Amino acid sequence: MGWRRSVSFGVLAMSLVVVALNQVPASAATGPTADYRFLNTRTSSAGTPPALTDLIGCDPTICPTPNPANSFATEKVDGRKVPVLTFPTDNGVSLAPTTGVIANDSYTIVALFRLSTITGYRRVIDFLDGASDSGVYFYNGQLLFYPVQGAGTTTIAANRYVQVVLTRDASTDQVAGYVNGVQQWAFADTSDIAVIDSNNTLNFFRDNLTGASHEDSAGAVARITLYNGALSASQVAALTPLYPAPTVGTGVSSGAPGISVQVTGANFGPKEKVKLTFQDSAKVKTTLGSFKTDTTGAFSGTIVVPSGAAAGAATIMAKGATSGLKFNASFSVT
């Protein structure tokens, strides 16, 4: 909005400092407390946080034309085709409560997403459950924390996936923002503007519902990861934007028809069924059954090579029932 652009970031009370967030809490160093991969599900592939919920631009009971719902799609992200959650303008996703997932005043938030529109203000993260303009935005494609921190130096492009990281260290009140692993700014949060309020809610992509609202964009999100504590600048730079691709391995690489083979899988969707199919050298397919993954997307079990399998190069094909993720493992029938 026009009144926003009249604000001079240089004269605000919040001081701009350059910090090295090298005191990382053990919980942040050991791994994420939530990892939402949007594998056709809003549940996490790490920890036991609540599932994300959709934010719809306007309540259908009061809107003459309800906003379209968020929906899953497949898009190319970081060189791979993966499921993502798409959202129209004025929609987003929400985590509530944040209690037990991240501390309200000490955290790392990592989001991998794209925005369809980058001109003007476009909301990324809201800490006050839609009650204020305060929060993280892109303004004309550059990251800022309104109203205390001006824009960074990296300019993003519309409809290009970007990784945004925000850290806050409770011991120092230092807040830092990153785009694609590069620090854009840091400031001393002496007014606790980056502290999650008593609603214990994190909102993504939908703007506040009061004041200067509707400053958001349609887009899609591929991953949101949370750490309970502030990662250092070097740790942020080392983050991999997209999660690892699924894999399937076998205890042995060859065997005769009828042999039992141990199989293990990783990086499929959380708590989904993974269907296994055996295809022999004659292209004959045999269903081997399915295994349920754990929260991290891993499974293990035993299969039996079909008794009538033709000798030669074969394939064990795995497909997640919810995520749609696939992997083909090689096997030789002797």
N, C-alpha and C positions, 0 to 999 in steps of 0.2 A: 504494500500500500504506500501511497505517496508520503504519508507522515513518517513512515519508517525511514525513508531515504534522507530525511532531514536530520537524522541522528548522526552526530560525529563520534565515531568510535574512539578517536584519540583523546577525547576529553572525559570519557566515562571514568567513574571511580575505580573500576576494576583495572588492576595493573597488568600489563602484558610482560611476561617473563619467559625466558628460555630455560627449560628444565630438562633434566635427564632422569626419567622415572626408573631409577635402577634399584629401588627397594621394592621387590615384587613379593607380595604375600605368598606363602606356600601354596595356598589353594589356587592362585592364578597360575603359578608355575607348573602345577601338576596336571592341568587340563581344564577344559570347559565344564561348567556346571549345566549348560544347555547348548544344544547344537541342532537347530531346526534346519533340515535339509530340503523340506518341501517335496518329498518323494511321494507325491499324491496323498500326503498326510500332513497334518499340522502338529504332530507329536515330535518330541525331541529324540535324537539319536545318542544322547548323553544324559546321564543323571536321571532324576525323576521330577522334572519341572512340569507345571501344567502345560497342556496343549495351548497353542496360540488360538485366539478367536478372531474372527473377521470384524473389522470396523466398517460399517455401511454408512455412506455419506449422510443419509437422512432416514429417520425412523419411518418405515412404510405406513404407519398409522397416521402420520401427519403430512407426508409428502404426497402430492397429487400423482406424481410419477416416481415410484421408488427407484433408488439408485441400483444399477446392475450389481449382481453379486461378484465376488472374487471367484476366479476359476483357475484350475490347473491347466498347464499347457506344456509342450516340449519346445525348448529353445536351445540354441548353441551358446554355451557359456564356457569361457576359458578353454576353447577348443574341443568341447565335448557336448553332445546332445543330451540334455538332462531335463527332468521335470522341474517346473518353476510354478510359482503362484502369481497370476496376473491380477491386477487391480485397476479399476477405473478411477478417474479423478474423484476426489473426496472420500475414497475408501482407503483402507489400510489393514494392519493387523495389530493385535494387542496381547501383551503378556500380563496376566493378573491372577494371583498376586505374585509379585517379585520376591516376596518373603521366602527365605530358604534357598533362593536361586542366586541372587547377588545382594550385597549390602546396598542400602540406599545411597551411601556416600562414598563407596569404594568399589569400582567395577571396571570392566572392559567390555564394550559393546562392539561387535563386529558385524557388519551387514554388507552383503553382496547383492546388488540390485541394479536396475536401470530405470531411468525416468524418461518419459516421452517428451516432456517439456522442461527446459532448463532456464528459460528467461524469467526474470522476476524472482520472487521468493518461492521456494519449493521445499515443503517440510520433509524432514528425514526422521527426527526423534523428538518425542514430546514426553516430558517428565511430570507434567502436572495434569494429566488426564483430561486434556482438552479445554482447560480453564484459563489458559494464558497464551500469549504470543511467544513467550520464552521458549527457547529450544534450539535444536540443530536444524539448519537449512542449507540448501544450495541457493545462492543468489547469483543469477546470470552465470550459472555453471561453476561457481566457486564456493567452497565450504565456509560457513560462518556459524557462530553461536550468538544468536540474537538475544538480548541487545548489548552484550558485553564484549564481543570479539568480532573484529572485522574479517573480511574474506581472506582466504589463503591464496596461494600463487598458482595452484593447479586448476585448470579449467577442464571440466568434463564435457563430453558430447552427449547429445540426446540419443536415447536408445542404445547406449553402449554400457555394458556392465562395468560397475565401479565398486571397489571395496572401500567402505568408510569405517574407520575405527575411532571410537571415543573412549578415553580413559580418564578416571578420576581417582586420585590417591587421597584417602581420608587423613593420612598422617601429615600431609603437606598442603592439602586443599588444592593441589595442582590438577588442572584439566588440560588435556591435549587432544587435538584432532588430527587425523591422518586421512589421506586419500591415496589409495593404491600403495600403501606402505610408506609414504613420504609425509613427514610431519608438516602440517600447514600452519599451526599456531599452538600456543600454550598460554594459559593465564592462571592467576591465583584466584580461586573461587571463594573469596572471603565472604560473599553474600549467599553462599550455598545455592546458587541459581541452577547448578547442575546436579543437585541432590534430588532423588526421587521423593515426591511428597508422600503424605500419609495415606494416599489412595493405594500406594504400593503397586503402581501400574506403569508400564512402559507402552507407549503407543508409537507405531511406526507409520510414516507416509501420509496419514490423514492429518490435516491441520486442525487447530483448535476450533471449538464451536462457538466461541464468543469473541468479540472484538473484531480485529482484521482477520477474518476467516477465509477459507477456500484458497489459501496459498499453498497448493499442493499439486501433484501431477499424477496422471495415470502411469503405470509402469509394471514391473515384475520383480519379484525377489527370488533369489536362488538359495540364499543361506543367511541365517542369523545365528551368531554364536555369542555366548555370554561367559565371562570369567568373573569369579568373585575376587576382585582385586585388580590393581592397575598393572598391566603389562608394561615393560620398558620399551623405549623406542626401538631397540635392537630386536626385541621379541616381536613387536608389531611388524617390523620389516621382514621377519622370517616367516610370518604366517602364510599359509597356502590358501588362496581365496576359495577354491572349490575343494570339496571333500574328495578323498581317494576314490578311484573307480572300483567297482566290484571285482572280486577275484574268487576263483574256485580252484582248489588243489586236491590231488588224490595221493593216498599213501603209497601207491605203486603206479608206475606209468604204463604197465602192460600186464596182461594176464589172459588166461583161457576163459571161454564161456563158462558161466556158473560160479566164477570166483567172486568172493566178497571183497569189496574195496572201500576203504575209509575215505570219506570226502569231507572237506571243510570249506566254508565260504565266509567271506567278509565284505563289509561295506554295502550290503543291501539295505533295504528299508528296515526301520525298527519294528520288531514283532510282527513280521509278515511271513506268509508262506512262500517258500522258494520251490518252484516245481522243477524237477530234474527229468530230462529226457535223454535217452541213449540213442545215438545214430551210428550205425555200423558202416563199413566200407561200401556196402551195397545200398546205402541211403535208407535203410529200413529203420524206422523210429520206434522205440519202445519206451513207454512211460515208466519211470522208476519210482515215482511217488514224490512227496514233498517234505520239506523240513521247515520248522518255524524258527525264525531268527530271534536273537535276544534284542535288547534295546539298542545295542551298537550296530545291529545288522549282520551279526555273525551266526553261523550254524555249523553243526558237525553231525555226522551220522555215517551209516553204512549202506551201500547199494550193492546189488548183485548184477554182474554183467549178464545180459540175456543169454539163455542157453542156446538159442539159435543164431547168435551174432556171427556174421561173416568175419573171417580173418582179415587183418589189415588195419589201416588207420581209421579210428573211430572218434566220435566227439561226444562229450558229456555236456549237454546244454542246460543252463540254469536260467530261470526267469522269475523275478519277484512278482508275486500276484498283485500287490498294491503299487509298488514303485515302478514296475515295468522294466527295471534294470536287468541287463542280461550279461552273461559271460559264458564262453565256450572253452572247455578244457579238453586237451588232447589225450587220447588213450589208444593203445595198440592192442588189438585182440590177436592172441597167438594161437 
